[in-house]
């Protein structure tokens, strides 16, 4: 058996020192926590109010943020400093509710030892049975069940009060990468079942996390307070207020007036010249991507040559410079450039209308064609991108009819897989090509809304999932990317910067691939 702990030896040593000193070592630790934080309040403006508080069903940024605040997982990601800024280190898996874990020689049986000092916010003590039943909830969910299968979990058993054994169907490098996700939060299932099950859990919480959700109205606001009985180090912020404001200009004005400490989803054009007068713009590259998807099952996009033609008619530089104002970078593959195993092989697309016309003629559309494009609401760059693309396509005889749709209806329409063409963005919460490509580009991927299917891509993905050698694994992911680029189910638009505009007194912000803010890491300087 091989014992697995946090990879950073320095972090482990620090945990030992803290423990010896009588403090609780905690993966949620915040170096800025001190007595002055007792009355600190953070107010932050979000673009939307979220859909659910059920960790296994959450799949929007606000819902996910609330879940991260109220729940813990067995393990979490480490952090590191890059260019003077704190970022997550998803290659390092750190203890959280589990203090340590072992994996057997087959790489399929993981034994987790739980902390013995953790209570749910209800007061009930955490036991291994709670972990088992939480995993059962995940497996039965509509959303996170796909992740459960992607992790390769076969069985989950409690061998005693503080020991959980997870057996995989086969070796799977994604297993420990997926476990820190909010979807795998550990729940007080006694409380959940006592109150009616999953329906109750959608609007209530049953976690062990650092914050209690006092109130949540998706139409207006949410209020969180520090969990005073938290098993780990107390967060610096005693209260966190979330305001849900659809209009980005209104969020910006509240920040400028000092009515909020931070604002998210600020339009790139509004970020220009914003910094100063007490406001900081923290802009960082990310693995969040934007793509133009064409439904491979609906004519004329069932022809890869037509899809390729569209990729040559996209004004990529204009999108980055004129729409995103430099708050984005070129996207050159179906995974972001910061993803391990990234390759741009197979992607030759660039803005070239003559090439686009030639490809259309070869596909049998010398005079172009007309198609329906569905534009989801909520993001100003999507609107501007769609208008620019529409204008360029008209130059090659292609008419793009834009239909606007409210975001909720848009997401519902995508799930039906009948939308002919659309723009969408994606953030891989696990910065691994297997997670990303499995969800988006395999035939059975739950987010493969454009009906892309390639048997070789599916086979490579399955082979990579159980391949222990990272170099060999990335070769397989590279071949997948090359095949995908050649068949062009997407036109690659850009990779976003994640920009958070906040008061200069806000400290401790750490960026993660999921783009979520962890409130327990934040504090405010006096």
C-alpha positions in Angstrom: 0.0 0.0 0.0 1.2 3.5 -0.8 0.2 6.3 1.5 -0.9 9.4 -0.3 -0.7 12.8 1.3 -0.4 16.4 0.2 2.5 16.5 -2.3 4.2 19.6 -0.9 6.5 18.4 1.9 6.7 22.0 3.2 2.9 22.0 3.6 2.9 18.7 5.5 5.7 20.0 7.8 3.6 23.1 8.5 0.6 21.0 9.3 2.7 19.1 11.9 3.9 22.3 13.5 0.4 23.7 13.7 -0.9 20.5 15.2 1.9 20.4 17.8 1.1 24.0 18.7 -2.5 23.1 19.5 -4.0 24.5 16.2 -6.1 22.5 13.8 -4.3 21.9 10.4 -6.7 22.8 7.7 -6.7 22.7 3.9 -8.9 25.8 4.1 -6.3 27.7 6.0 -6.1 31.5 5.4 -2.9 33.2 6.4 -4.8 36.5 6.9 -7.1 35.2 9.6 -6.8 37.0 12.9 -8.9 38.5 15.6 -9.6 41.7 13.6 -11.6 39.6 11.1 -14.4 39.0 13.6 -16.6 41.7 12.2 -15.4 41.9 8.6 -18.1 41.9 6.0 -17.7 41.3 2.3 -20.2 42.4 -0.3 -19.8 41.1 -3.8 -21.9 41.6 -7.0 -22.7 38.5 -9.2 -24.5 38.5 -12.5 -27.0 35.8 -11.5 -28.4 34.2 -8.4 -27.9 30.5 -9.0 -30.2 27.6 -9.6 -29.7 25.1 -6.7 -27.8 24.4 -3.5 -27.6 20.7 -4.2 -23.8 20.0 -4.8 -24.5 17.1 -7.1 -26.8 19.2 -9.3 -25.1 22.6 -9.2 -23.6 23.7 -12.6 -23.6 27.5 -12.7 -21.1 29.8 -11.1 -23.2 31.2 -8.3 -24.7 27.9 -7.2 -21.2 26.4 -7.3 -19.8 29.3 -5.2 -22.5 28.8 -2.5 -21.8 25.1 -2.4 -18.1 25.6 -2.0 -18.8 27.9 1.0 -21.2 25.6 2.7 -19.6 22.2 2.1 -16.2 20.3 2.3 -14.9 17.4 0.3 -12.7 14.5 1.2 -9.7 16.2 -0.4 -8.9 19.5 -2.0 -6.4 21.2 -4.4 -3.2 22.7 -3.2 -2.2 26.3 -4.0 1.0 27.9 -5.2 2.3 31.3 -6.1 2.9 32.3 -9.8 4.2 35.7 -10.7 3.3 37.0 -7.3 -0.3 35.8 -7.4 -1.9 32.9 -5.5 -3.3 30.2 -7.8 -4.5 26.7 -7.4 -2.2 23.7 -7.9 -4.5 21.1 -9.2 -1.6 18.6 -9.6 -1.4 18.6 -5.7 -4.1 16.9 -3.8 -4.3 18.0 -0.2 -6.1 16.6 2.9 -9.5 18.0 3.8 -12.1 15.8 5.5 -9.7 12.9 4.9 -6.4 13.2 6.7 -4.6 10.6 4.6 -5.3 7.9 2.0 -3.6 4.8 0.7 -3.9 3.1 -2.7 -3.1 -0.6 -3.2 -0.7 -2.0 -5.7 -3.4 -2.4 -8.4 -4.1 1.4 -8.3 -7.8 0.6 -7.9 -8.5 0.5 -4.1 -8.2 3.7 -2.2 -8.5 3.8 1.6 -9.4 7.2 3.2 -9.0 8.0 6.9 -11.4 10.6 8.0 -10.9 13.4 10.6 -12.4 12.5 13.9 -13.2 16.1 14.9 -15.7 17.2 12.2 -19.4 18.0 12.8 -22.0 19.0 10.3 -23.6 22.4 10.7 -26.6 20.5 12.2 -24.3 19.3 15.0 -24.1 15.7 13.9 -20.7 14.1 13.9 -19.2 13.2 10.5 -18.8 9.4 10.0 -17.7 7.1 7.2 -21.4 6.3 6.6 -22.1 9.9 5.6 -19.4 9.6 3.0 -20.9 6.4 1.6 -24.4 7.9 1.4 -23.1 11.1 -0.1 -21.5 9.2 -2.9 -24.7 7.3 -3.4 -26.5 10.7 -3.8 -23.9 11.7 -6.4 -24.2 8.5 -8.3 -28.0 8.9 -8.5 -27.9 12.6 -9.5 -28.8 13.9 -12.9 -25.7 16.1 -13.2 -22.7 14.7 -11.2 -23.4 11.1 -12.0 -21.4 11.5 -15.2 -18.4 12.6 -13.1 -19.0 9.7 -10.9 -18.6 7.4 -13.9 -15.7 9.4 -15.3 -13.9 8.9 -12.0 -14.3 5.1 -12.5 -15.9 4.4 -9.1 -17.2 0.9 -8.6 -18.0 0.6 -4.9 -17.8 2.8 -1.8 -17.7 1.1 1.6 -17.3 2.1 5.3 -15.0 -0.3 7.0 -15.3 1.5 10.4 -16.5 4.8 11.7 -13.6 6.8 10.2 -12.5 4.7 7.2 -13.8 4.7 3.7 -12.7 2.3 0.9 -13.3 3.3 -2.7 -12.8 0.7 -5.3 -12.4 1.7 -9.0 -13.3 -0.3 -12.0 -9.8 0.2 -13.4 -6.8 2.5 -12.7 -8.0 6.0 -13.3 -5.7 9.1 -13.1 -8.8 11.3 -13.0 -10.1 9.9 -9.7 -8.1 12.0 -7.3 -8.4 15.0 -9.7 -12.2 14.8 -9.6 -12.7 14.2 -5.8 -12.0 17.9 -4.8 -14.8 19.1 -7.0 -17.8 20.7 -5.2 -20.0 17.9 -6.8 -18.3 15.5 -4.4 -19.3 17.4 -1.3 -20.0 15.3 1.8 -23.6 15.7 3.1 -25.5 15.1 6.3 -27.8 12.5 4.6 -29.7 12.0 7.8 -30.8 15.6 7.7 -31.5 15.4 4.0 -33.7 12.3 4.2 -35.4 13.6 7.3 -36.5 16.7 5.3 -37.7 15.0 2.1 -34.5 14.3 0.2 -33.1 15.9 -2.9 -36.0 18.4 -3.3 -35.2 19.9 0.1 -31.5 19.9 -0.6 -32.1 22.1 -3.7 -32.9 25.1 -1.4 -31.2 24.1 1.9 -27.7 22.9 3.0 -26.4 20.0 5.0 -22.7 20.5 5.0 -19.6 20.9 7.2 -18.2 24.0 5.4 -16.8 27.2 6.7 -19.9 29.3 6.0 -23.6 28.9 6.8 -26.1 30.2 4.2 -28.5 32.3 6.2 -30.6 33.3 3.2 -30.8 32.9 -0.5 -33.1 34.5 -3.0 -31.9 33.8 -6.5 -33.7 36.9 -7.7 -31.9 39.3 -5.5 -29.4 38.4 -2.8 -27.8 35.8 -0.5 -26.3 36.2 3.0 -23.6 33.9 4.5 -22.2 33.9 8.0 -19.1 32.2 9.4 -19.6 28.7 10.8 -18.5 29.4 14.3 -18.2 25.7 15.0 -16.1 25.0 11.9 -13.6 22.2 12.4 -10.8 24.1 10.7 -9.3 27.6 10.9 -11.9 30.3 11.2 -12.4 32.4 8.1 -11.5 36.1 8.4 -14.8 37.3 7.0 -17.6 37.1 9.4 -20.4 37.9 6.9 -20.5 37.6 3.1 -23.3 39.4 1.2 -24.0 38.4 -2.4 -26.0 40.8 -4.6 -27.4 39.4 -7.9 -27.4 42.2 -10.5 -28.0 41.3 -14.2 -26.8 44.5 -15.7 -22.9 44.6 -15.8 -22.9 48.4 -15.8 -24.9 48.5 -12.6 -22.4 46.1 -10.9 -19.6 48.4 -12.0 -21.3 51.5 -10.6 -21.8 49.8 -7.3 -18.1 49.0 -7.1 -17.1 52.6 -8.1 -19.4 54.0 -5.4 -18.0 51.5 -2.8 -21.4 49.8 -2.3 -19.8 46.4 -3.1 -16.2 45.2 -2.5 -16.0 43.2 -5.7 -17.8 42.8 -9.0 -17.7 39.8 -11.3 -18.5 39.6 -15.1 -17.6 43.2 -15.8 -17.6 43.8 -19.5 -14.0 44.0 -21.0 -14.7 47.5 -22.4 -15.6 48.7 -18.9 -12.4 47.3 -17.4 -10.3 49.8 -19.5 -9.3 52.6 -17.3 -11.1 51.2 -14.3 -8.1 50.6 -12.1 -7.4 53.4 -9.6 -9.3 55.4 -7.0 -9.2 52.4 -4.7 -10.2 49.8 -7.4 -7.9 46.9 -8.5 -8.5 44.9 -11.6 -7.1 41.4 -11.2 -6.9 39.9 -14.7 -5.4 36.4 -15.2 -5.2 33.9 -18.0 -7.5 31.0 -17.5 -8.7 27.8 -19.2 -12.1 29.2 -19.8 -12.8 29.0 -23.6 -15.4 30.4 -26.0 -16.3 28.4 -29.1 -18.7 28.6 -32.0 -20.4 25.2 -32.2 -22.0 23.7 -35.3 -24.4 20.8 -35.0 -22.8 17.8 -36.7 -26.2 16.1 -37.1 -28.0 19.0 -38.9 -27.3 20.0 -42.5 -25.3 21.7 -43.8 -23.1 21.3 -40.7 -23.1 17.5 -41.1 -20.4 18.1 -43.7 -17.0 18.7 -42.2 -15.9 20.8 -45.2 -18.7 23.3 -44.5 -17.7 23.5 -40.8 -14.1 24.0 -41.9 -15.2 26.8 -44.2 -16.9 28.6 -41.3 -13.6 28.4 -39.3 -11.9 30.4 -42.0 -14.5 33.2 -41.9 -14.2 34.0 -38.3 -12.5 37.4 -37.6 -10.4 36.1 -34.7 -8.3 39.2 -34.1 -11.3 41.5 -34.1 -13.0 39.3 -31.5 -10.0 39.6 -29.2 -9.1 43.2 -29.8 -12.4 44.9 -30.5 -14.8 42.8 -28.3 -12.6 41.5 -25.5 -10.3 44.6 -25.5 -7.3 42.3 -25.0 -8.9 40.4 -22.1 -8.6 37.1 -24.0 -6.0 35.2 -26.1 -6.2 33.0 -29.2 -7.7 29.6 -28.9 -6.0 27.0 -31.0 -7.4 23.6 -30.0 -10.4 22.0 -28.3 -8.6 22.3 -25.0 -7.1 25.5 -23.5 -3.4 26.2 -24.0 -2.8 25.9 -20.3 -4.1 22.3 -20.2 -1.6 19.5 -19.9 -1.1 17.7 -23.3 -2.3 20.7 -25.3 -1.5 20.7 -29.0 -2.6 22.9 -31.9 -1.7 20.2 -34.5 -4.6 19.7 -37.0 -5.8 23.3 -36.6 -4.9 25.4 -39.6 -7.9 27.8 -39.4 -7.2 31.5 -39.7 -9.2 34.4 -41.0 -9.2 33.9 -44.8 -12.4 34.5 -46.7 -11.0 33.3 -50.0 -10.2 29.9 -48.4 -13.7 29.9 -46.9 -15.3 30.5 -50.3 -13.2 27.7 -51.9 -14.2 25.2 -49.2 -17.9 26.1 -49.5 -17.7 25.6 -53.3 -16.0 22.2 -52.8 -18.8 21.2 -50.4 -21.5 22.1 -53.0 -22.4 25.5 -51.6 -20.8 28.0 -54.1 -23.6 30.6 -53.3 -23.6 30.0 -49.6 -26.5 28.9 -47.4 -28.8 30.1 -44.6 -28.7 28.8 -41.0 -30.2 29.5 -37.6 -27.9 30.7 -34.8 -29.2 30.7 -31.2 -27.7 33.4 -29.0 -28.0 32.8 -25.2 -28.4 35.9 -23.1 -26.3 37.1 -20.2 -22.9 37.8 -21.7 -22.2 41.0 -23.6 -19.2 39.6 -25.5 -21.4 36.9 -27.0 -23.7 39.6 -28.5 -20.8 41.5 -30.1 -19.1 38.3 -31.3 -22.3 37.1 -33.0 -22.8 40.4 -34.9 -19.2 40.4 -36.1 -19.4 36.8 -37.2 -22.7 37.4 -38.9 -21.2 40.3 -40.9 -18.2 38.2 -42.0 -20.2 35.2 -43.0 -22.4 37.5 -45.2 -19.3 38.2 -47.2 -19.1 34.6 -48.3 -22.8 34.3 -49.0 -23.8 32.7 -45.7 -26.8 34.1 -44.0 -26.7 33.7 -40.2 -30.2 34.3 -38.7 -29.7 35.2 -35.0 -32.4 34.2 -32.5 -32.0 35.6 -29.0 -33.0 33.3 -26.1 -33.0 33.8 -22.3 -30.3 31.8 -20.6 -32.5 29.3 -18.9 -34.3 28.4 -22.1 -31.0 28.4 -24.0 -29.5 25.8 -21.7 -32.6 23.7 -22.0 -32.5 24.0 -25.8 -28.9 22.9 -25.9 -29.7 19.8 -23.8 -32.1 18.8 -26.6 -29.2 18.7 -29.0 -31.3 20.2 -31.8 -29.8 23.7 -31.9 -28.2 24.2 -35.3 -25.4 26.6 -34.2 -24.5 28.5 -31.1 -21.8 30.2 -29.0 -20.9 28.8 -25.7 -18.2 29.0 -23.1 -16.6 26.3 -21.0 -14.4 26.1 -18.0 -12.7 22.8 -17.1 -13.0 22.6 -13.4 -10.4 19.8 -13.5 -7.5 21.1 -15.6 -7.0 17.8 -17.4 -7.7 17.0 -21.0 -9.5 13.7 -20.1 -12.1 15.6 -18.0 -12.5 18.3 -20.7 -12.7 16.1 -23.7 -14.7 13.4 -22.0 -17.6 15.9 -21.3 -17.5 17.8 -24.5 -16.1 15.7 -27.3 -16.9 12.0 -26.7 -20.0 10.6 -28.3 -21.7 10.1 -24.9 -20.3 13.3 -23.3 -23.1 15.1 -21.3 -22.1 18.5 -22.7 -21.6 17.3 -26.3 -24.6 19.3 -27.5 -23.4 19.5 -31.2 -23.6 15.7 -31.7 -19.9 15.3 -32.5 -19.0 11.6 -32.8 -15.8 9.9 -33.8 -15.1 6.3 -32.8 -11.4 6.8 -32.7 -11.7 9.8 -30.4 -13.9 7.7 -28.1 -11.4 4.9 -28.0 -8.5 7.1 -27.4 -10.3 8.7 -24.5 -11.0 5.3 -22.9 -7.4 4.3 -23.3 -6.1 7.5 -21.8 -8.3 7.2 -18.8 -6.5 4.1 -17.5 -3.0 5.0 -18.8 -0.7 5.6 -15.8 2.1 7.2 -17.8 1.4 10.9 -18.2 3.5 11.2 -21.4 1.8 8.3 -23.1 -1.6 9.6 -21.9 -0.9 13.1 -23.3 0.1 11.6 -26.7 -3.4 10.0 -26.8 -5.0 13.3 -25.9 -2.9 15.0 -28.5 -4.2 12.7 -31.2 -7.7 13.3 -30.0 -7.2 17.1 -30.3 -5.7 16.7 -33.8 -8.7 14.6 -35.0 -11.2 17.0 -33.5 -9.5 20.1 -35.1 -9.5 18.4 -38.5 -13.2 17.7 -38.3 -14.0 21.2 -37.0 -17.1 20.7 -34.8 -16.2 24.1 -33.4 -14.6 27.2 -34.5 -12.2 28.2 -31.8 -12.9 31.8 -30.7 -10.8 32.7 -27.7 -9.5 31.9 -24.2 -10.8 34.3 -21.6 -8.9 36.1 -18.9 -10.7 35.9 -15.6 -11.0 39.4 -14.3 -12.2 40.3 -10.9 -12.6 44.0 -10.1 -12.4 44.7 -6.4 -11.6 47.2 -3.7 -7.8 47.5 -3.1 -8.3 46.4 0.5 -9.5 43.0 -0.4 -6.8 40.4 0.1 -6.2 36.6 -0.4 -7.9 36.1 -3.8 -6.8 32.8 -5.3 -7.7 31.8 -8.8 -8.9 28.2 -9.6 -9.7 26.6 -12.9 -13.4 26.6 -12.0 -13.3 30.4 -11.6 -15.0 30.3 -8.2 -14.1 32.6 -5.3 -13.4 30.8 -2.0 -14.6 33.3 0.6 -12.7 31.5 3.4 -9.4 32.6 1.7 -10.3 36.3 1.7 -9.8 39.1 4.2 -10.0 42.9 4.2 -7.2 45.2 5.3 -8.0 47.9 7.7 
